[in-house]
């Protein structure tokens, strides 16, 4: 475990794989975490209070306490040569009513895969009734796209956090929604961005480019191969694309329209 800007253990404690772990917190977050855990009384400086509150808790064991306290955290791994951030949490709203705390939380994981890496959680925590969580997971790339669509001038994780804070400020997310309502709304927002990833994977789009550009290239390739385009029977191109959507697990509703020229 570590406090920014100095570690409480040096070197970090090792896990069974020989890797060290640390939980990095701002000094303000560390103070709020120690107060939330409330073990051993308030005496002593911040390091003493947090160490006493943490007891024998591991890095991963302290993460739920960070969520409960509504404080941002950065869980890091140390392999003997370098320290890497692997799991970060960003509370975007913390409210309390009748002893029940509600936390809206964004979590990011670092991975070599774009297939996962983000979770939105709506957490209800009560000292006697326990904790109930509504959450939705998606690809890290999908949530980055969502962030870029809603906030200009930012990139990646920063953009996603800023986009969600803007939705809270606009009153779209918040305590006015019923339990699970924030999660359901977020799931609807991010579905189109998750769909882009699934379609790109199915079409075999080359990695590295912007996902929308990759998707457009994938459909141009279908046209060039003659799988969709001119010369096909009526509705066949539409049905072929609908089949691709179904194979990718992306919901799509077919529609027919007619236009008659009056000339």
C-alpha positions in Angstrom: 0.0 0.0 0.0 1.2 3.5 -0.7 0.2 7.1 -0.1 1.0 9.7 -2.7 3.7 11.0 -2.8 5.5 8.5 -0.6 5.1 4.7 0.0 4.2 3.2 3.3 6.1 0.0 2.4 9.4 -0.1 0.7 9.8 -2.3 -1.2 6.1 -3.2 -1.7 4.9 -6.5 -0.3 5.1 -9.4 -2.7 2.3 -11.7 -3.9 2.7 -15.4 -4.8 3.9 -14.4 -8.3 6.7 -12.3 -6.8 5.0 -9.1 -7.7 4.5 -6.2 -5.3 1.3 -4.3 -5.0 0.5 -0.7 -3.9 -2.6 1.4 -3.5 -1.9 5.0 -4.4 -4.2 7.7 -3.0 -4.1 11.5 -2.8 -3.5 12.7 0.8 -7.1 13.9 0.9 -8.5 10.5 -0.2 -6.2 8.7 2.3 -7.6 10.8 5.1 -11.2 10.1 4.1 -10.4 6.4 3.7 -9.0 6.2 7.2 -12.0 8.0 8.6 -14.4 5.6 6.8 -12.6 2.5 8.0 -12.6 4.0 11.6 -10.5 1.5 13.4 -8.4 2.2 16.5 -9.6 5.8 17.0 -8.6 9.1 15.5 -5.2 9.6 17.1 -1.8 9.8 15.3 -0.7 11.2 12.0 -2.3 10.2 8.7 0.1 7.3 8.1 -0.5 5.9 11.5 -4.2 6.2 11.2 -4.4 4.6 7.8 -2.0 1.8 8.7 -4.0 1.1 11.8 -7.3 1.2 9.9 -6.0 -1.1 7.1 -4.7 -3.7 9.5 -3.7 -6.7 7.5 -5.7 -5.7 4.4 -4.1 -6.3 1.0 -4.1 -3.8 -1.8 -7.1 -5.5 -3.4 -8.8 -5.8 0.0 -8.7 -2.1 0.4 -10.4 -1.3 -2.9 -13.9 -2.0 -1.6 -13.2 0.3 1.3 -12.2 3.0 -1.3 -15.5 2.5 -3.1 -17.5 2.7 0.2 -15.7 5.9 1.2 -16.2 7.3 -2.3 -12.6 8.1 -2.8 -10.5 7.8 -6.1 -7.8 5.1 -6.1 -5.0 3.8 -8.2 -4.0 0.2 -7.7 -0.5 -0.5 -8.9 1.7 -3.6 -9.5 5.5 -3.7 -9.0 7.5 -6.5 -10.8 10.9 -5.6 -9.4 11.8 -3.2 -12.3 8.8 -0.9 -12.7 5.5 0.1 -11.2 2.4 -0.1 -13.4 -1.1 1.2 -12.8 -3.5 -1.7 -13.3 -6.9 -0.6 -11.8 -8.2 2.9 -11.2 -11.5 4.1 -9.7 -13.2 7.5 -10.2 -16.3 8.2 -8.1 -18.4 10.7 -10.0 -21.2 11.1 -7.5 -21.6 10.3 -3.8 -24.9 11.0 -2.0 -26.3 9.8 1.3 -29.9 9.6 2.5 -31.4 7.9 5.5 -28.1 6.2 6.3 -27.8 4.7 2.8 -24.9 5.9 0.6 -25.1 5.8 -3.2 -21.9 5.9 -5.2 -21.7 6.2 -9.0 -18.2 4.8 -9.9 -16.1 4.5 -13.0 -13.4 1.8 -13.0 -10.7 1.2 -15.5 -8.4 -1.8 -15.9 -5.3 -1.9 -18.1 -4.9 -4.9 -20.4 -3.4 -5.9 -23.7 -6.9 -6.6 -24.8 -9.6 -4.1 -25.9 -12.3 -6.6 -25.1 -12.7 -5.4 -21.6 -11.4 -2.8 -19.2 -14.2 -0.5 -18.1 -17.1 -0.8 -15.6 -19.8 1.6 -14.5 -21.2 0.8 -11.1 -24.1 2.1 -9.1 -23.4 1.1 -5.6 -25.8 1.2 -2.6 -24.1 0.8 0.8 -25.9 0.6 4.1 -24.2 -0.2 7.4 -26.8 -2.8 8.4 -28.5 -3.7 5.1 -25.2 -4.4 3.3 -24.2 -3.5 -0.2 -26.0 -3.8 -3.5 -24.4 -3.1 -6.8 -25.8 -2.5 -10.3 -23.0 -2.5 -12.9 -22.3 -2.7 -16.6 -19.0 -3.7 -18.2 -17.7 -2.9 -21.7 -14.6 -2.6 -23.8 -12.1 0.1 -22.9 -12.1 1.2 -26.5 -15.9 1.5 -26.5 -15.9 3.8 -23.5 -13.0 5.9 -24.9 -15.2 6.5 -28.0 -18.1 7.5 -25.8 -15.9 10.0 -24.0 -14.6 11.5 -27.2 -18.2 11.9 -28.5 -19.2 13.9 -25.4 -16.1 16.0 -24.5 -13.8 17.9 -26.8 -10.1 18.5 -26.0 -9.6 15.3 -24.0 -8.4 11.8 -24.8 -9.0 8.3 -23.4 -9.8 7.8 -19.8 -9.8 11.5 -19.0 -12.4 12.1 -21.7 -14.6 9.3 -20.4 -14.5 10.6 -16.8 -15.2 14.2 -18.0 -18.1 13.0 -20.1 -19.8 11.2 -17.2 -19.3 14.2 -14.9 -20.9 16.3 -17.5 -23.9 14.0 -17.6 -24.2 14.2 -13.8 -24.0 18.0 -13.9 -26.7 18.1 -16.6 -29.0 16.0 -14.3 -29.1 13.0 -16.7 -27.5 10.8 -14.0 -28.0 11.1 -10.3 -30.1 10.2 -7.2 -33.4 11.1 -8.9 -33.3 7.8 -10.8 -34.5 4.6 -9.1 -32.1 1.8 -8.1 -30.5 0.5 -11.2 -31.7 3.4 -13.3 -28.3 5.0 -13.7 -26.8 1.6 -14.8 -29.6 1.0 -17.3 -29.2 4.5 -18.8 -25.4 4.1 -19.1 -25.9 0.7 -20.8 -28.1 2.3 -23.4 -25.5 5.1 -24.0 -22.6 2.8 -24.6 -24.3 0.1 -26.6 -23.6 1.8 -30.0 -19.9 2.1 -29.2 -19.7 -1.6 -28.1 -21.5 -2.5 -31.4 -18.7 -0.8 -33.4 -16.1 -3.0 -31.8 -18.0 -6.2 -32.4 -18.6 -5.4 -36.0 -15.0 -4.5 -36.6 -13.9 -7.8 -35.1 -16.4 -9.7 -37.3 -15.3 -7.9 -40.4 -11.7 -8.4 -39.7 -10.9 -4.7 -39.8 -7.2 -3.9 -39.6 -6.3 -2.6 -36.1 -4.8 0.8 -35.4 -7.1 3.1 -37.2 -10.1 5.0 -35.8 -12.9 2.5 -35.1 -15.5 4.3 -37.2 -13.0 4.5 -40.1 -12.2 0.8 -39.7 -15.9 0.1 -39.8 -16.4 2.1 -43.0 -13.4 0.3 -44.6 -14.9 -3.0 -43.7 -18.2 -2.2 -45.5 -16.3 -0.9 -48.5 -14.5 -4.2 -48.6 -17.8 -6.0 -48.7 -18.9 -3.9 -51.6 -15.6 -4.5 -53.5 -16.0 -8.3 -52.9 -19.6 -8.1 -54.3 -21.2 -9.2 -51.0 -23.3 -6.1 -51.0 -23.9 -3.5 -53.7 -25.4 -3.2 -57.1 -26.6 -6.2 -59.1 -28.1 -8.0 -56.1 -31.8 -9.0 -55.9 -34.1 -6.6 -54.0 -33.3 -6.5 -50.2 -30.5 -9.0 -50.5 -27.8 -6.5 -49.5 -30.0 -5.3 -46.6 -30.5 -8.9 -45.5 -26.8 -9.7 -45.7 -25.9 -6.7 -43.5 -28.6 -7.7 -41.0 -27.1 -11.2 -40.9 -23.7 -9.7 -40.1 -25.3 -7.6 -37.3 -26.9 -10.8 -35.9 -23.6 -12.7 -36.1 -21.8 -9.9 -34.2 -24.6 -9.9 -31.5 -25.6 -6.3 -32.4 -29.3 -5.6 -32.3 -30.7 -4.3 -35.6 -34.3 -3.8 -36.9 -34.9 -4.1 -40.6 -37.1 -1.5 -42.3 -38.7 -1.2 -45.7 -39.5 2.2 -47.4 -40.8 3.1 -50.8 -40.5 6.2 -52.9 -42.5 6.9 -56.1 -41.4 9.7 -58.4 -44.2 12.0 -59.5 -42.2 13.1 -62.6 
